[in-house]
Amino acid sequence: MEGFRFVYGPIGSRRLGVSLGISPVGGNTCNFGCVYCQLGKTDYVPHIRRSFVDIDEVLAEFDEVKAKDVAFDVVSIVGDGEPLLEENLGELIKGLKARTEKPVVLITNGALLFDEKARADAALADIVCPSLDCFDETSFRRINRPHGGLSFEEYYRGIVLFSKGYSGHLWLEIMFVKGMNDHPEAVAKLKALLAEIDCERLYLNTPVRPPTESCAESVTAETMKRIQQEIGGIPLDFLSKASYVSLEKDDADAIKSLIRRHPLHQFEIEAFLEKRGRNEEEKEKVLAALEKDSSVETLTYKGFRIHRLKH
């Protein structure tokens, strides 16, 4: 979005419809360095919460966007950093809920839910979407590569504690990575862990955009079907022609505002440009300009040309 630091989108979500994004922690700042992260290398920080932004500035941006009558289904707090690291997250959620009747969604790795204040802040959201990709300390280190101060037991118990006390909608997601957590033994262990978590929905995912590490490969459709039969859940489709919106007038600038936090493949970009009324020649020019733009990283992944903004 033109001139905005914290608010972006709206972006089409396979789970949430049209989502207006809020990014209170930027710069790919996270206490995880997941092998499958689509944003590239993580700027590690300790698992101690602190203030990253002025909440009043974030809410002022939201007010500006709302005044433009932008259509969205939900407000999602996520962006390009781990939102639970923001110590004033509760204040942000309260401020957003005072400004919109749309659901406020928190998308988090869940690593800080062992902290009582973090759980209290997260509980203010209407929907909370944490992740649980690992099943023991070894897989935690291998897949999520957390900051050294975090342990698997602490992480897992935090999610369990939160699930028992949260009165909103808890939607858990597991990212299955080939050879890391998709084998029968791993799935059985995950199933046992899930038995202690009270979640309304379970989503099954696998990398569909270029991951940080080339070893993070997606599982096959057959494997995903086997996993679903074992633990249930809802597999997310490999591709989604989601709806993207930007207030930027220039097409290339509009796309760059989106891929700053959400990499897009060429079909998503073409759909976005088509929605803007661009013909085939105009779409080709924009894509060619992105390929030459030094601030844009273009990757080929599973036959798709995927664009993301360099950090």
C-alpha positions as CSV (number, residue, x, y, z in Angstrom):
1,M,0.0,0.0,0.0
2,E,1.2,3.5,-0.9
3,G,3.0,5.2,1.9
4,F,2.2,2.6,4.6
5,R,4.8,0.8,6.8
6,F,2.6,-1.5,8.8
7,V,-0.6,-2.2,6.8
8,Y,-0.5,-4.2,3.5
9,G,-2.8,-6.0,1.1
10,P,-5.6,-7.0,1.1
11,I,-4.3,-10.4,0.1
12,G,-6.3,-13.5,-0.7
13,S,-5.9,-16.2,1.9
14,R,-6.7,-19.9,1.4
15,R,-8.0,-20.0,5.0
16,L,-9.4,-16.5,5.6
17,G,-10.8,-15.0,2.4
18,V,-9.6,-11.5,1.7
19,S,-7.1,-10.5,4.5
20,L,-5.9,-7.0,5.3
21,G,-2.4,-7.5,6.8
22,I,-0.9,-5.8,9.8
23,S,2.9,-6.2,10.4
24,P,4.0,-5.0,13.8
25,V,7.4,-6.7,13.7
26,G,9.2,-6.2,10.4
27,G,12.5,-7.1,8.8
28,N,12.0,-10.9,8.9
29,T,12.7,-10.7,12.6
30,C,11.8,-14.0,14.2
31,N,12.7,-16.4,17.0
32,F,12.5,-19.3,14.4
33,G,14.5,-19.8,11.3
34,C,12.3,-22.4,9.6
35,V,13.9,-24.3,6.8
36,Y,10.7,-23.7,4.7
37,C,10.3,-20.0,5.4
38,Q,9.3,-18.2,2.2
39,L,10.8,-14.9,3.2
40,G,14.4,-16.1,3.3
41,K,17.0,-15.9,6.1
42,T,15.8,-14.9,9.5
43,D,17.1,-12.0,11.6
44,Y,17.2,-13.9,14.9
45,V,16.2,-12.3,18.1
46,P,15.9,-13.6,21.6
47,H,12.6,-14.9,22.8
48,I,12.2,-11.8,25.1
49,R,9.3,-9.6,24.1
50,R,9.9,-5.9,23.5
51,S,8.4,-2.9,21.7
52,F,9.2,-2.8,17.9
53,V,6.6,-0.2,16.8
54,D,4.5,2.7,18.1
55,I,1.1,1.1,18.3
56,D,-0.6,4.5,17.7
57,E,1.2,4.8,14.4
58,V,0.0,1.3,13.3
59,L,-3.6,2.2,14.3
60,A,-3.4,5.5,12.5
61,E,-2.4,3.7,9.3
62,F,-5.3,1.3,9.7
63,D,-7.6,4.3,10.1
64,E,-6.3,5.7,6.8
65,V,-6.8,2.5,5.0
66,K,-10.3,2.0,6.4
67,A,-11.2,5.5,5.2
68,K,-10.4,4.4,1.7
69,D,-13.3,1.9,1.8
70,V,-11.0,-1.1,1.1
71,A,-12.9,-4.4,1.1
72,F,-11.6,-7.1,3.4
73,D,-12.9,-10.1,5.3
74,V,-10.5,-10.2,8.2
75,V,-7.6,-8.3,9.7
76,S,-4.5,-10.5,10.0
77,I,-1.6,-9.7,12.3
78,V,1.4,-11.4,10.7
79,G,3.6,-9.7,8.2
80,D,7.3,-10.4,7.9
81,G,8.1,-10.9,11.6
82,E,6.8,-13.0,14.5
83,P,4.0,-10.8,16.0
84,L,4.1,-12.3,19.5
85,L,7.5,-10.6,19.9
86,E,5.8,-7.3,20.1
87,E,5.2,-6.7,23.8
88,N,2.3,-4.3,23.1
89,L,0.4,-6.7,20.9
90,G,-2.6,-6.7,23.2
91,E,-2.9,-3.0,22.8
92,L,-2.8,-3.4,19.1
93,I,-5.5,-6.0,19.0
94,K,-7.8,-4.0,21.3
95,G,-7.3,-1.0,19.0
96,L,-8.1,-2.9,15.9
97,K,-11.2,-4.4,17.4
98,A,-12.4,-1.0,18.5
99,R,-12.1,0.1,14.8
100,T,-13.6,-2.8,12.9
101,E,-16.3,-5.5,13.3
102,K,-14.3,-7.8,11.1
103,P,-12.5,-10.7,12.8
104,V,-8.9,-10.0,14.0
105,V,-6.6,-12.9,13.3
106,L,-3.3,-13.6,14.9
107,I,-0.9,-15.8,12.8
108,T,2.0,-16.9,14.9
109,N,4.6,-19.6,15.2
110,G,3.3,-20.0,18.8
111,A,6.8,-20.1,20.3
112,L,6.0,-17.6,23.0
113,L,2.7,-19.0,24.2
114,F,4.5,-20.5,27.2
115,D,4.6,-16.8,28.5
116,E,1.5,-15.9,30.5
117,K,1.4,-12.3,29.2
118,A,1.8,-13.5,25.6
119,R,-1.1,-15.9,26.0
120,A,-3.3,-13.1,27.4
121,D,-2.4,-10.9,24.4
122,A,-3.1,-13.7,21.9
123,A,-6.4,-14.5,23.6
124,L,-7.7,-11.1,22.6
125,A,-7.8,-12.1,18.9
126,D,-10.9,-13.6,17.4
127,I,-8.9,-16.3,15.6
128,V,-5.4,-17.6,16.5
129,C,-3.4,-19.6,14.0
130,P,-0.3,-21.2,15.5
131,S,1.9,-23.8,13.9
132,L,3.3,-27.2,15.2
133,D,5.6,-28.8,12.7
134,C,7.8,-30.8,15.0
135,F,7.4,-33.7,17.4
136,D,10.5,-33.6,19.6
137,E,13.6,-31.5,20.4
138,T,15.5,-32.9,17.4
139,S,12.9,-32.2,14.8
140,F,12.3,-28.8,16.4
141,R,15.9,-27.9,15.8
142,R,15.9,-29.4,12.4
143,I,12.7,-27.9,11.0
144,N,12.0,-24.7,12.9
145,R,15.6,-23.9,13.9
146,P,14.6,-21.8,17.0
147,H,16.6,-19.3,18.9
148,G,18.8,-21.1,21.3
149,G,16.8,-20.0,24.3
150,L,13.7,-22.0,23.2
151,S,13.1,-25.6,23.9
152,F,10.6,-28.0,22.3
153,E,8.9,-28.8,25.6
154,E,8.4,-25.2,26.5
155,Y,7.0,-24.5,23.0
156,Y,4.6,-27.4,22.9
157,R,3.3,-26.9,26.4
158,G,2.7,-23.2,25.6
159,I,0.4,-24.2,22.7
160,V,-1.4,-26.8,24.9
161,L,-1.9,-24.3,27.7
162,F,-3.2,-21.7,25.3
163,S,-5.6,-24.1,23.7
164,K,-7.1,-25.0,27.1
165,G,-7.8,-21.4,28.1
166,Y,-8.7,-19.7,24.8
167,S,-12.4,-19.1,24.1
168,G,-11.9,-18.0,20.5
169,H,-11.3,-20.0,17.3
170,L,-7.9,-21.9,17.4
171,W,-6.8,-23.1,14.0
172,L,-3.6,-25.1,14.1
173,E,-1.3,-25.7,11.1
174,I,1.4,-28.3,10.4
175,M,3.9,-27.7,7.6
176,F,4.9,-31.1,6.3
177,V,8.5,-31.2,4.8
178,K,9.6,-34.2,2.8
179,G,11.9,-36.5,4.8
180,M,11.6,-34.4,8.0
181,N,8.1,-34.9,9.5
182,D,6.2,-36.9,6.9
183,H,7.3,-40.4,7.7
184,P,4.9,-42.7,9.6
185,E,6.8,-42.5,12.9
186,A,6.7,-38.7,12.8
187,V,3.0,-38.6,11.9
188,A,2.2,-41.0,14.8
189,K,4.1,-38.8,17.2
190,L,2.4,-35.6,15.9
191,K,-1.0,-37.4,16.3
192,A,-0.2,-38.1,20.0
193,L,0.8,-34.5,20.5
194,L,-2.4,-33.2,18.8
195,A,-4.5,-35.2,21.2
196,E,-3.7,-32.7,24.0
197,I,-4.4,-29.6,22.0
198,D,-8.0,-28.3,21.8
199,C,-8.2,-26.8,18.3
200,E,-11.2,-26.1,16.2
201,R,-9.4,-26.8,12.9
202,L,-6.2,-28.5,11.8
203,Y,-4.7,-27.4,8.5
204,L,-2.1,-29.6,6.7
205,N,0.3,-27.7,4.5
206,T,3.5,-28.2,2.5
207,P,6.0,-25.7,1.0
208,V,4.6,-24.2,-2.3
209,R,6.9,-21.3,-2.6
210,P,10.8,-21.2,-2.6
211,P,11.9,-22.1,0.9
212,T,15.0,-20.7,2.7
213,E,16.7,-24.0,2.4
214,S,16.7,-26.2,-0.7
215,C,16.3,-29.3,1.5
216,A,12.8,-28.2,2.4
217,E,10.9,-30.1,-0.2
218,S,7.1,-30.5,-0.5
219,V,5.5,-33.8,0.1
220,T,3.6,-35.7,-2.6
221,A,-0.1,-35.7,-2.9
222,E,-0.1,-39.4,-2.0
223,T,1.8,-38.7,1.2
224,M,-0.5,-35.9,2.1
225,K,-3.5,-38.2,1.6
226,R,-1.9,-40.8,3.9
227,I,-1.2,-38.1,6.6
228,Q,-4.8,-36.9,6.4
229,Q,-6.1,-40.4,6.8
230,E,-3.9,-40.8,9.9
231,I,-4.5,-37.5,11.7
232,G,-7.4,-35.9,9.9
233,G,-7.2,-32.2,9.1
234,I,-7.7,-30.1,6.0
235,P,-5.0,-30.1,3.3
236,L,-4.4,-26.7,1.8
237,D,-4.4,-26.9,-2.0
238,F,-1.0,-26.6,-3.8
239,L,-2.1,-23.5,-5.7
240,S,-4.6,-20.8,-5.0
241,K,-5.7,-18.1,-7.4
242,A,-6.2,-15.7,-4.6
243,S,-7.4,-12.1,-4.9
244,Y,-4.8,-9.4,-4.3
245,V,-5.4,-5.6,-3.9
246,S,-3.1,-2.7,-3.7
247,L,-3.7,1.1,-3.6
248,E,-0.5,1.8,-5.5
249,K,-1.3,3.2,-9.0
250,D,1.8,2.0,-10.7
251,D,1.5,-1.8,-11.5
252,A,5.2,-2.7,-10.6
253,D,5.1,-0.6,-7.4
254,A,1.8,-2.3,-6.5
255,I,3.3,-5.8,-6.9
256,K,6.4,-4.8,-5.0
257,S,4.2,-3.7,-2.1
258,L,2.6,-7.1,-2.0
259,I,5.7,-9.3,-2.4
260,R,7.5,-7.4,0.4
261,R,5.7,-9.8,2.8
262,H,4.0,-12.4,0.6
263,P,5.9,-13.9,-2.4
264,L,3.7,-14.3,-5.5
265,H,4.1,-16.7,-8.5
266,Q,3.5,-15.5,-12.0
267,F,-0.1,-16.7,-12.2
268,E,-1.0,-14.8,-9.1
269,I,0.6,-11.7,-10.6
270,E,-1.1,-12.2,-13.9
271,A,-4.5,-12.6,-12.1
272,F,-3.8,-9.4,-10.1
273,L,-2.9,-7.4,-13.3
274,E,-5.9,-8.9,-15.1
275,K,-8.2,-7.6,-12.3
276,R,-6.6,-4.2,-13.0
277,G,-7.7,-4.4,-16.6
278,R,-4.3,-5.0,-18.1
279,N,-4.0,-6.9,-21.5
280,E,-1.5,-9.6,-22.3
281,E,1.1,-7.2,-23.6
282,E,0.9,-5.0,-20.5
283,K,1.1,-8.0,-18.2
284,E,4.3,-9.2,-20.0
285,K,5.9,-5.8,-19.7
286,V,5.3,-5.7,-15.9
287,L,6.6,-9.2,-15.4
288,A,9.7,-8.4,-17.6
289,A,10.3,-5.3,-15.4
290,L,10.1,-7.3,-12.3
291,E,12.7,-9.8,-13.7
292,K,15.1,-6.8,-14.2
293,D,14.4,-5.0,-10.9
294,S,17.4,-5.3,-8.6
295,S,15.2,-5.1,-5.5
296,V,13.2,-8.2,-6.6
297,E,14.4,-11.7,-6.2
298,T,13.0,-14.1,-8.9
299,L,13.2,-17.8,-8.3
300,T,12.1,-20.8,-10.2
301,Y,10.4,-23.4,-8.0
302,K,8.6,-26.5,-9.2
303,G,8.2,-24.9,-12.7
304,F,6.8,-21.6,-11.4
305,R,8.4,-18.2,-11.5
306,I,8.1,-16.7,-8.0
307,H,8.9,-13.2,-7.0
308,R,9.8,-11.8,-3.6
309,L,11.3,-8.6,-2.4
310,K,14.9,-8.8,-1.2
311,H,15.5,-7.9,2.5
